Amino acid sequence: MSQLRGPARSGPLRVWGEALAAAAAGIVAMYVVAALGLWAAGAGDLPGGGFLHVVAAAVAIAAGGSVGLTGDAGVIVQADAALDAVPLSVTLAGVLVTATVFLRPLRHRAVATGRELLARVARTAACWLVLLLVTALVARHSFRIAVGNDLADQLGTELGATPTVGFRADVPATLGFGLLWVLAVLALTFLVSRRAPLTSPLLHLQNWVRPPAFAMLTALLAYVAIGLIAGVVVLIVKGHPAETAAVILLGLPNLAWMALGIGTGGAWSGHVDKAIGLPMPQLLDDVLHTRHGRRTVDLGSLAEHDGRVWLLVAVAAVVLLGAAFTGAVRSPARLPAWRHALETALALALTLLVVGLITRIFAHYGLSLVGVGDLGGDLGGEVVLEPQLPRLVAAGAVWGLVTGFLGSLLARRVRHPGEADEAPRAA
């Protein structure tokens, strides 16, 4: 009866140690993944000891923070830069590790008081903010660069106007959004995991909210696992190990969850007018590469370059049906199929909405000599990728209805948690 035990009596040092362990484990995991990914992308060669600062900036962005790019080129050269892209591999590592360590002291509990849970969340959030503050203070650096023109470089040196480009974390914004980030992570942890104890008034979440939430988590993680396998195959077969490793370690969920959205009929739009160093698969670059207007990224446009993308529809069908089946098995046994279909539709629509919002990209960098025009060459470029949110939400609702209904029908022959054993047959 260990799962019915009351609150464990822990001293203040122990409970603060558990909070610090959850926060520190999450941020260390993010640093490790970010460092490996940026090293594979070539950031290890940055001058002036910039690698650690770039890693800290990546962690800050992955944790919901804000890092702004700056250009300082005096009166001779003008520079402007902007970057809005979340390295979701780093984010996912932090989410999974933080949630796992946070739940460990609670794994034998079924019910807890609201005061105890709020205290645990508050302590973990406080520890997280301290570590994120240190990260934000480290996430600042600048680099001196050449504009690619001998005359401009010579004039800049003589006049003390050698251009620099750098980045700096916005500390208040990083802490504010970072707090929302960790609170969202812990809320989702209670929403999804059966190991997380609930207060008595919230026990109904166990049967009505957790099953579809867990089903969506299963689908997202399944796509990441499939993407990881595909990435390893590409790394072995086609070479380019550094570039492939950088994509896996920095943007694997970005691409995997875009594949989910595209496979269900969703779409993104944008353009790439010149590469600026962001890791991106060749197929996506081929579709987006244009200097004028925007291109739509969906099944049709991708199939023009590689017909194998139609397999994304089959993958979506298998994964989402499996997730819906998992959610149905975890739901009450007598839940009508139409009710489960509606729940799955709502959950998948919300999931694809969030996927669209967190996979958007805007990156721009350019240099120009005043009065001469663009001298950027390889130093200038732009990448834009925006989700078509109405299309994604509609696709999620339709697929959720179908897979939710079928998953419920398939789950009828499977025993649900809490069902009583059937009476033994007479001999």
Secondary structure, DSSP 8 states (H G I E B T S, - for coil): -TTB-------HHHHHHHHHHHHHHHHHHHHHHHHHHHHHTTGGG-STTHHHHHHHHHHHHHTT--EEEEEE-TTTEEEEEEEE---HHHHHHHHHHHHHHHHGGGTTBSB--HHHHHHHHHHHHHHHHHHHHHHHHH-EEEEE---S-HHHHHHHHHHT---EEEEEE-HHHHHHHHHHHHHHHHHHHHHH-TTS-B-GGGTTHHHHTHHHHHHHHHHHHHHHHHHHHHHHHHHHHH--HHHHHHHHHHHHHHHHHHHHHHHTT--EEEEESS--S----HHHHHHHB-SSS-EEESHHHHHTT-GGGGHHHHHHHHHHHHHHHHHHHHS-TT--HHHHHHHHHHHHHHHHHHHHHHT-EEEEEEEEETTTEE--GGG-EEEEEEE-HHHHHHHHHHHHHHHHHHHHHHHTTS--TT---------
